[in-house]
Amino acid sequence: MNYKEFFKIAEPEENEIWADVGCGPGYITIPLAQVVSKVFAIDISEEMLKICRRRADEKSIDNIEYVKSEGDATPLQDNSVNKVLLANVFHEFRERDFVAQEIGRILRRGGTAFIIDWKYEEMDFGPPLNHRLKPETVIRSFEKNGFELKHQWEIYEFNYVLGFEIKF
């Protein structure tokens, strides 16, 4: 997945604070940190956070805060970020409505949540079909928890991208 295509639609800005939930090894976190004011790199895996930190250190990036999460909760303060990204992770959560509520809690007024996830198609890679979510399922979770779908993009061959704005 090419982060440059995502940046064209997300338009990260210098004064923004982002949360990359399920950051993994930092494929988007690191280039994002080179553009914005701060990134919270959040992952359930200590190992992934270590890899992300090592990769950022190699590039002398120091505006990333590494946050170990436990389960579906997002361990950030209320109204603490401008934008949130969940790339190929929303399907992994058990309590998706709770996760949407958590995203709403940490976003500032007018904030945006971006969900990138696997298309609901059989593929030779990625999670099995029964683990993937149709975009409509994701949209429903976010809309019933205070978000409005602003846009749906088809910029990737294997993933869909949804952009939600918090209503309050």
N, C-alpha and C positions, 0 to 999 in steps of 0.2 A: 504494500500500500504506500503510495507516494504522498508524503506529507505536504508537498508543494501544492498539489491539487486541493487538499483540504484547506490550506492557508488561503487560497483564492476565495473560497466561500466564507470561511470563518473570520477573515480579516483581523488577525491578532494585531493589537496596537501596543505601543511602547508603555503606556500608562496602565495597562490591564494586569489583573491578577487572575490566574487560571488555576483550575484543579484538573489534573489528569488522573481520573479514577481508573485503577487497573493499568497503571503506567507500564508494567512489564519492564523490559530492559531500557526503556526510554526512547523508543524510535520516534515518537512525536514530542515527548517531554523536552528532549535536548534541543532540537531546532526551535521549539516554541520558546524556551528560556532565552534563546539568543535574540528574541524579538520583544518579548513582554517584560514587565517589571518583575514579576515573580510567578513561579509555578509550584504548586503543591503536587508532588509526585506521590500518589497514594497507591499502595498495593498490599494485598494480603500476604504476599511472599517476601520474607526478609531477603532471600537470595536475589529476587528481581530488583529490589531496592538497592542492594549492594552493587549489582551490575550497572544499574542506572547511575549510581553515584560515581563509580569508577569511570564510566564513559564521560560523564560531565566533568570530572576532575581532569581527565586527559585533555579536555578542551578549555580548561580554566573557567568553567561556568560555575558561578557561586550564588545564583539567585533561585536555586531550587531548594525547597524544604521537603525532606523525605518523611513520609508518614505511613507507619504500619497500621493497616486497618484490621479490624476483627469482624468477620462476617459481613453483614449488609450495611452496617452503620458507616457513615462518613465522618471521621473524627476531626472536623473543622468547626470553627465558630460560626454562629448565625451571620448571614449577610457578609461573608468574608471574601467572596470571589465574584468577578465579573462574568466569567464564562467557565463552563465545565465540559470536559470531554470524557466520554466513555467509548473507547474504541475496542470493538470485538469482545466486550465483557458483559454487556447487559443481560445476555442470554444465560450467563453463569449464575446470576443471583436467584435465590429462592424466593425472597420477599420483594418482588419487583415494585409493587406499589409503595412499600416502605422506602425503597431506594429512590424512587421518584420524589417522595416527600423529603427525604434527606437532601437531594439535589436542590429542591426548592428552598429548603431551610438555609443552605450555605450560599445560595445565589443572592446577589444584591438586586434591588428593584430594577426591573428592566433587563436582568441578566439573561444569558442564553445558555441552553444546554444542547450539546451536539452528541448525537448517538450514531456511531458507526457500528454496523453489525453485519454478520454474514447474511447474504441473500438466502431466502428460503428455497433452496434448490439443492439437489443431490450434486455433490462434488467429490473428487478423489482426495480432497484435503479439507482441513478445517473440521469443525465439530459435525457429528452425524445430524441428519435432517431432524430427528426428534429432539435435538437440543437447540435448534435454530428457532428464531421467532419471526413471524410475519411482521412487516412494518405496522400493520393495523393493530397488532397486539401491543407493540411498544407505544404507539400513539394513544391507545386507550388508557394505558397505565399513566402516561404523563398528563393527558387531558383531565382525567378525573382527580388529579392531584395538583391542580392550579396552573397548568401550562397550556399554552396555545401553540399548535403546530404552525410554524411560520413558513417552512419550506422542506421539500424532500428533493434530494439531489441524486442523480445517477452518474456519479463521476468515476466510479470504480467498477470493474468487471465483476468482482465477487462480493461486493459489499454495497449496502445502501447507506445513505446518510440522511439523518433527520435533524432539523433545527427547531428547537422549542424556545419560546420566550415565557418567562414567568409572568403571570398576570397581575400579581400584586406587588 
